[in-house]
Amino acid sequence: MVQFFAVAAPGMEALNALELRLQGLLPKEKTAQSGGVTFEGELEQLYRANLYLRTASRVLVRLGDFHAASFSELRKKAGRLPWEHYLSPGQSVALRVTCRKSRLYHSDAVAERVAGAIGDRLGQPPALEKPADEEADLTPQLIIVRLWRDICSISMDSSGALLHKRGYRLTTAKAPLRETLAAAMLLASDWDRTSPLLDPFCGSGTIPIEAALLARGLPPGRARRFAFMDWPGFNSNLWESMLEASQAQLPAVIPMIQASDRDAGAVRIAQENAARAGVAGDIEFSCRAVSAIEPPPGPGWVITNPPYGLRVSANKDLRNLYAQLGNVLRLRCPGWYTAILCSDLKLLGHIGFSLDTSLSLVNGGVHVRLGRGQVK
């Protein structure tokens, strides 16, 4: 058994653990920890996690943990790790090193010794590159090295580009919502995947598209590449069989999903993104103000990310917008459930009905709260 770690953004750890349990990858007694969830398995479990997890940022393989108080000890012990399972001789890699409260505190020197250890094991040193930007689509094989109180932990990234990159969102509207955060909103809202869903501030369509993928049971990673596909031991037959299995017994009908925005350009982008995701026929898009929404017969869910004055509608007083949203929901969606993402609890207060704001998340580096409740 190999140890894996599903990395999650702050606030998403418990949702990540829930997903792993639903996929049969995490025992009930195991819980999330700060930054993600540890689980165990073999290649099949690793592939499955990358294919199906909607809220994880990446999935790491834990190569080893060992004491290292000198550079010679670091190189010797790192050289014992099974690098040949993940790297080819001379392959390009990027080393991301952090050192805290350890005698080895120079990250560049640590990276040099680990690269030397890889060369010792494989007979040829790797070509070192700088770690790619977080939003890059093409990345060298990432190796994460952490030193904490002279304990060295080395992990291999199995995902490559971050998992929020599903492959369908080539263009975005203003202040795009990450796909992983949209999925977290859906899961945290307890949407039953059979009732109608409405997003009146759809932007580039991330929430309704993720909702359609969720309702269809389509794995978010089915149309992208992963770092593990370049490993020497990649089992292409196993991967293809998993893709085929993911298409079996998909529901023929999914609930009504409505998405609207007052920005016609954003709606056009959302429609294009939905088409690339293969769910264009599952979402009813329209260009309209929130006051003009026409929800289907309910009850259902309103899950949305309205502007909160930081990147969109900056310097505008948004209190009236939130008060109007609350009035419209009470008038058009009585008894519906809602999940509203916002950075300002005072703005959420203008909705006019009680919301649970205990779930704290991060959206583009901004700390936000997900307000959840029933329209009353």
N, C-alpha and C positions, 0 to 999 in steps of 0.2 A: 504493500500500500504506500502511496505517495501522498504527502501533505500538500494541500492547496490553500490558497487564501484569496477569497473574492473581495476585492477592494471596493469600498462603498464611500460615497461622499457623506459628509456629516449629516446625521439625521436619517439616513437611509439604511443603516445597518440592520435594524430589525426587519425591515421589508425585504432586504437581501436574504436574511435568514429564512423568512417565510417562503420566498421563492425556492430556495435550495431544498427546503422540506417538501414542497409540492412536487419537486422534480425527483424526490427520493434520494437526494444527495446529502442530507443532514439529519442525523438522529434527533428525536424530540428533546433529548436531554442536553444537546449542544445549543449554545446561545451565541448571539453576536457579541463582538467586542468593539472597542473604539477603532474605527477605520475599516471594518469589514468583518468577514466570517471565515474561520478556519474549517476546512472539511477534508476528507480523505477519499482516495479512490485510485483508479488506474486511468489509462488513456480514454476509455469510454466516458468516464465521469468528467474528465477535463473537457473533452469535446462538448459534452452535453451542457456543461455550465456556460461555456462561451456561446453556444447556439441559442440557449433558452433564457438566460438571465436578462431581465429588462432593467434592473436598477443598479447593477454592478458597473464599475468603471473599467476594471480589467481583472483577469484571473492570473495569479502568480503560482508558480511551482516552487515549493521550498526545497532548495538543493541541500542545505545543511546549516546547522548552528554549531559553533565551536568557540572555544576560548582562544584569543589571539592577543598577546601582550607585546609582541615584537613582530617586525616585518618578516623575519625568517619563519616564525611560527605561522603567520598568516599565509605566506606562500606555500609552505609545506602542507598545511591542512586544506587549503583551498584546492591544491593540486590533487587531492584524493577524491574530489567530488566527480560524479559521472558526467562530465562535460560532453562526452561523445554521444550521449543520448539527445542532445539539444543543439550542438554546434558541429559544423564541419571545420577542418583545419584551415586557418587563415580567414575565416568568415568575418565580416564586419559586425562589430557589436558596439553598443553604447553602454557605458558603466555609469550608473547614478549612485553616488556614494554619500552617505551621511555618517558623521562621527560625533558622538555625544558622550562626555564623561569617560573617555577611554585614553589609554596611553598612546594609541595610534590615532592622532587627531588630524593629520594632513590628508585630506580626501584624495588629492591627486596622487600622492605616494601610495595610498591604499589601492587606488585603481590600477596603478602601474604593477603592483605585486599580484593582484588578482589576474590581470592580463598575462603576467608571466606564468602564473600557475596554470592558466588555460593552455598556454603554449607547452608547458611541461607535460601536461596530460595528453594533448593532441599531437604533439610533435611539431607544431607550427603556431606561432602566436597569432592572435586575432588582429584584424585591422580596427583600430580604435576610432570611433566617431563620437561627436558630441551628441548627447541626448536630444531627440527631436522635440520641437514645440508640441505642447499638449494637443493642439488641434491639427497636427500634421496627419495626412492620410498615409504617407509612406514613411516608415520608420525602420531604422536598423534594429536588430535584435537587442532588446533592452535587458540588462542584468542589474538588479538592485542589490546593493551592498549596504548593510547597516551595522554600525559598531556602537554598542551601548554597554558601558561599563566592562569593556574588554571582551564582550561576547559578540562575535561576528555572525550575522545572518545573511545568507546569500540566496536570492530568489531569481528565477527566470520568468520573464513575462511571456505568457502564452497567447496574449490577445493581439499585440501589435497596436494598431490605431485604437484609441479608446472605444469602449463598447457602445457609447452613445452614438457612434457613427454607424448607423444602420445601412447607409448607402442610398437612401431615398431623398435626402434633403440636400440638393445641390445649390439651391438658392434659398435665401431667407428674407423675411420681412424684418422690421426694426426689432431690436432686443429679442432675438430668438431664444426660445426655451429649449434646454437640452432634452433629448429624447428620454434619457434616464430619469430626469426630474418629472417629465410629463407622466411617465409610467408610474413613478412613485406616487404622484397625486392620485392617479386612478386607483392604485392598490390601497392607498391610505383612506380613500373615500368610501371603501367597501362597496363600490359599484358591483351589482350582481351580474353584469354582462348580458342581461336579458331585457332590462328596462331601458327606455329611451335615454339618450345622453345629449346634452346641449352645451356648446361652448360659444358664448356671444362675443368673445374677444379672441378669435381663433388665430390671428396673426398668420404665420406660415403653416399653420395646420397641425402642429406637433401633437397636441392633446387629442383631437379627433382621429388622427392617423394611428397613434398608439392605441387608442380605444378600439379601433377597427381591427388592428392586429391582435389585440388581446381577446376580443370577442370571437375572432376567427380561430384563435389558437395557433396563429402563425408565429414561428420563432423569429425574434428580431434579428438574429445573426445569419439567416439563411442566404442572404445575397451579398455577403462580404467575405474578404479574406482574413485569415488570422495568422499570427506569427508561427503557431505550431505546425502550419502547413509546410513550412520550410525546414522543419526538423528532420534529421536523418531517419528517425523512426516513425514518421507520419504514416498512418494507416488510412490510405485514401478509400479503400473498400469499406472500412468501418464508417468513415465520414459520409460516404454516399448512401450507405444503408440508413444512417440516422436522418439524412435529409429526406429520403423516400418515406421513412416512417412518420416524419413530421407532417407529411401531406395526407396521411390516411385519416379517415373519419373526421374531416373538418366539417363544422356545421354548415348546412345549406343556407340557413337564414340567420341573420344577426339583427339585433335591435336597431331602431331608428337612431342614427347619429346625425345631429345637425351642427353645423359650424358656420358662424357668420362673423363679419367684421365690417366696420364702416369704411375701411380702406380697400378700394377695388383692386389695387395692385397687390395687396397682401392676400386677398382671396384668390387671385389668379395664381400666385406663387403656391398657395396651399393646394389648389387643385392639381398643379403640376407635381408637387411632392407626393400627393395621394396617388396619382397615376403611377409614379415610379415605385411606390410601395405596393402597388397591386390592389389598392382598396378604394380606388376612385368611385366605384359603383356602390360602395357601402356608406358614403357620406353625402349628405345633402348640404352643399355650400350655397351661401347667399351673401350679397353685399347689402348690409343694412345696419342701422344704429341699434344699440341695445334696446331702445324703447319700442322698436318695431319687430321684435322677435315673435315668432308664432310657433310655440312649442307644440309637439304632438300630445295626444291625450296621455296623461300621466297615471301614477306618479313616475318620476324619473330622477335623473341626476343632472345638476348644472355644475360643471367642472371647468374652471377658467382661470386665466392669468391676466387680469386687467392691468392697465398702466398704473404704476405707483410713483411716478414723478421723478425717477432717477435717470433712466435712459430714454424713455418715451414720455412726452408731455412734461418735460422738465420745466420747472418754474411756473407750472399751472396749478391752480387750486382745484384739487380733484375731489373735494368733499361732496360737491354736488353730483359728480359722476357716481360715487359709491352710494349716495342716498337714492339716486335715480335707479341704480341697479337693484337695491333692496326693494324699492317700490314696485318695479317691474316684476321681480320675482314673486312678491306677495300677490300681485294681480294676476300674472300669467302662469305661475308655477306653484300654486299653493300645495303644501304637503310634500313637495319635492325635497330631495336632499342636495346639498351643495358642498363644494370644496373650492375655496377661493384663495389663491396665492397672493400674498402682499407683504411688503417690507415694513408697513406702518400699522400698528395695532389701532391707532386713532382713526385711520381711514377705514379699517374693517369695522370699527364701531359705528360708522355712519350707515352701514348696511341696515341696521334697525332691528335685527333679531339676533338671538344668542348664537355664538359660534365657539367651538372648542379650538383654541389657538395654541394648544400645548406642543404640537409638532413643529420643531424648528428645522429648517433646511437652508441650503445655500443655492442661490441662483446667480450665476455669473459673478461670483465673489461677493454677492450681497446677501446678508443674513435676512431670511424671510420666514414668515409663518404661514402655515396652511390652516385657514379657518374652515372648520367643518361643522355642519349642523343641518337642521331641517328648517325649511322655509315656513315661517309662522307669521 
